Amino acid sequence: MKVGCPLETAEGEKRVAMTPDSVGQIRKLGYECLVQSGAGAAAGFDDAAYEAAGASVVKTAAALWKQADIVVKVRGTSAAEEKHLRADQTVISLFWPGQNPDLLETFKSAGSNAIAMDMVPRISRAQKMDVLSSMANIAGYRAVIESGNQFGRFFTGQITAAGKVPPAKVLVIGAGVAGLAAIGTATSLGAIVRAFDVRPEVAEQIESMGAEFLMLEFEEDGSGEGGYAKPASPEFIEKEMALFREQAPEIDIVITTALIPGRPAPKLWPAEMVALMKPGSVVVDLAAEQGGNCDLTVADQIVTSDNGVKVVGYTDFPSRMAAQSSTLYATNIRHMLDDLTPEKDGQITINMEDDVIRGATVVHNGEVTFPPPAPKVQAIGKADAAPKPVELTPEEKAALEIEAHRRAGRRQFGMLAGGGLFMLLVGAYAPASFMQHFIVFAL
């Protein structure tokens, strides 16, 4: 069978679903590879590189769609591309089926199969195909770089002959993949980083990266399915806003990453918070495509508030790092093809009994199969979650503390006794000069 990669038609999209490196891996699965001329040019991959890797370069999109049994893409299919769909053809791409029901009906009418990379279940076995994590990692990194470009001052503190420069203070809201990538990048640039998340279990990850976790004294677990956060209660949101009001006047850069797939982005940084920030501060909203976490966010634009705060609403952060994004995305695609080709004979097998393949397949054999059933195994974040601790009474806690203190005392006594016996044994046989030197060494 032939795997084809066309030039992306979405405006501003620079990524490509197949790179010269992935061509070699896909050919090992028994497939022939076709690439439309110029498909990888925006990401830095020219036609000669694809040909050197063993792919055939096709001049037009129409010719590629006609020849390819499997088409790999980044952003769904356009109206022009849908005209080329045919029965038994499989398209692997980002489809966002929850937001594009009409697209699913188009595939159903054409008899084509649609595999949505954005629907890969978030289970351990499928991490190698987790496009959302791959792209979120890049988006978090790029958000910090973009904020630095708009901020116009140093991230790290400096003491120079011209005076002292304080470090930038960065607040990251949401510590998922994008948030952790932003924390790591901002920390490495020398900023003072603070982070907030409704899931208390991420505190250790945040602190291990050198950031301060803003703890909210409120008894509510925000952990949801698949490692995502769940919607918070009104009482929790009220406490959250109070915390943000305290932080807003001293924060220079805010990066918001809170988003639950298929739902509008929660408003976590309202206009009130922007008004409290210093002139020249920056807000980077990674949820702009779904309405944004900030009231002032406008998709694909930079808005300046009345008090001089810039709100960045770009929706194409991964595409702004096209070479890196394409490399990771093509690797995710290659792993999906690997699972779809169990015999490694160049023949695709859509096994609807497989949790990963079933979850990602949204149209199959002329039937819409979205939404998928829940995976048989637990999602990442749930399977590995630690059990909740048992609540103890004050009397039980006091008893445990006393027992721990007694155990520590017994250990110290045993160590002292053992050390004393060792010194007596050495002193009985060693010369006095050795003992003097040994005591100095021990001290």
LINHU-V976447 format. One record per run of one state. SS is the DSSP state (@ for helix, = for strand, . for the rest). FROM is the first residue (numbers start at 1). LEN is the number of residues. If there is no record, write none. Layout:
ss = <SS/SS>
from = <FROM/FROM>
len = <LEN/LEN>
This chain:
ss = <./=/./@/./=/./@/./@/./=/./@/./=/./@/./=/./@/./=/@/./@/./@/./=/./=/./=/./@/./=/./@/./=/./=/./@/./=/./@/./=/./=/./@/./=/./@/./=/./=/./=/./@/./@/=/./=/./@/./@/.>
from = <1/2/6/20/29/32/37/41/44/47/54/56/59/61/68/70/76/79/83/90/95/101/111/113/117/120/124/130/131/152/158/161/163/166/169/174/177/189/192/197/200/209/212/214/223/224/225/228/229/230/234/249/253/257/269/270/271/277/282/286/288/291/294/295/302/305/310/313/318/341/355/361/365/367/369/394/430/432/443>
len = <1/4/14/9/3/5/4/3/3/7/2/3/2/7/2/6/3/4/7/5/6/10/2/4/3/4/6/1/21/6/3/2/3/3/5/3/12/3/5/3/9/3/2/9/1/1/3/1/1/4/15/4/4/12/1/1/6/5/4/2/3/3/1/7/3/5/3/5/23/14/6/4/2/2/25/36/2/11/1>
